[in-house]
């Protein structure tokens, strides 16, 4: 059994931009947590109405689905700030610090470009849903654009956190892949 993983939070080093982006990402995590808690309460209410009162439910299932999608997408920058996304660091661990930093710049740049493409097409999808007034096919029939809006907003905020990570790396505030020399044993 291995030791529990250490939580690594993106450093700001006193930089106002990195501090502001970190605050925004933390706020996104708080909003995502509240959306999950609200979805749990709505699910409990739905179970109560359906099984104890014997009545049908109309809006609860879709609302919980919408909230969970929103929590997932709005929570992206917070997870990135905590370095919680999947990270395979075998190659960075094998590289010297200079190459590790170059690889981190390439990876962060590629991620920013890819996430930017998702933001672009996510905005198009949101705009189309808003413009055409798309609604779900359920009895409740809510508009779909708020859910589609979560795609460009969530990924846009993730892109902002990735840009902050790149800035922190280039300014020397953050270690490449959050692997300090103490962690890798290079400084010993």
N, C-alpha and C positions, 0 to 999 in steps of 0.2 A: 504494500500500500504506500502510495506516495504522499508527500506533505501537501497540505492545501496550497493552491495557487495564490500568489501574492497579487493583490489588487493594485494595478498601476494606473494612476490618473494622469492625464496629460498635464504637463507642467506649463506654467505661464511665465515664470521668471520675471515677474513684474511688468511684462509687456501688456499695454492696455488692450491691444487688439486680441491677444490670446486670452486675456482675462475676460473680456466681453464675450467672446465666443464660448469660452468655458461656462460662463454664467447662463448663456442661452441654451447650451446643451444640457446643463443641469436642470433648467426650467423645463425643457422638453421631457426629461426623465420623470420629473414630478407630474407633469400633465399626463404622461403615459401611465404612470402608476394610478392616478385618480381615475382615468378611463377604465382601467382593469378593475378597480374596486367598484366603480359604478356598474360595470357589466356584471360583476358577481351579484350585486344587490338586485339588479333587474332579473337575472336568472333565477334567483331565489323567489322573487315576486312572481315570476312566471310559473314556477313549480307550485307555489302556493295556490295561485288562481286555477291552474289546470288540474292538479291532483286533489287538493283539499276542498276547493269550492266547486270543482267539476265544471268550470266554465272554459270557454275557448279563449285562446290568446291571439292577439292580432299583430301587435307591433313589437313584442319583446324579442323574438328570435332575430329579426332583421336589425334591431337596434343594437343588440349584443354583438352581432357580426360586424356592424359598422364601427362600433367602439373598439373592438379588438383589432380591426384593420387599422384604425386611427392610432391606437396605442402602439402597434408594431411599427408603423411608419414614423410617427412622431418620436418614438424612442430610439430610432437609429443613431442620431448624433450623440446621445448620452452613452449608448453602448460603445461607440467609437471613442468617446472621451475616456471611458474606463478601460479601453483596450480589450473589450469583451468579445469582439468578433473573432471568428476562427483565425488562428495564427499558427502557421507551420514555420518554425524558425530554424529548421535544420540547416538550410543553406546560409542564412545570415550568421549563424553561429560558427560556421566553418570559414567565413571570410574575415580578412583583417578589417579594422575599423574604417579605413578609407573606402574600400570596395563595398563594405556594408552600408556606408552612408550613400554612396552612388546608387546602389540597388534600392535603398529606401526612397530616394528621390524619384527613381524611375517608377517604382510601384505606386507611390502616392500620386504622381502625375497621371499614370494610367488609370488609377481609381477615380481621380477627379474628372478625367475626360469621360469615362464610362458612366459615372453618376450624372454628369452633365447631360449626356444623351438621354438617360432615363428622365431627368427633369424636363427636358425639351418635349419628348413624346408624352410624358405624363401631363404636361400643361395642355398639349393638343387634345388629349383624351378628355381632360376636365372641361376644356372650352367647348368641345363638341357636345358633351353631356349637358352643359349649362345652356348652350345656345338652342339645342333641340328639346330641352325640357324632359330629358329621359327620366322615367320613373320605373320602379320595380314592378313586377307582375303580381305582387301580393295583394291581399285585400286592403292593407294599409296604404300601399303604393307611394312611399316617399320619393322625393327627387333623389337622383343618384349623384349629382354634381358634388355635394360635400364629401362623399367618400372618394370620388375621383380627385378632388382637390388635395387630399392627403398625400397623393403620390408626388406631385411636384414640391409640395411644402416639406414633406418628410425627407425626400431625397435632396432637396435644396439645402436644408439644414445640415444634412450629412455632408454634402459637398463643402459647406462653410467650415465644418469641423475638420474635414480633410485638408482644406486650404490652411487652416490654423496649424494643423499638424505639420504640414510642409514648411510653413513659415518658422515654426518652432525648431524644426530640424535644421533649416538653413541658417538660422541665427545661433545654432549651437545650444539652444535651451533644452531641447529634447534629444535623447540618444536615438540612433537609428533602430527602428523596430522596438523601441523602449528597452533595449538590451544595453545596460550600462556595463562598463568594464568590470565592475565588481561581480556582476551577474555571470559574465562569461569567463572570468578568471584571467583576462588579458592584463589587468593592471597589477597582477601579483608577480 
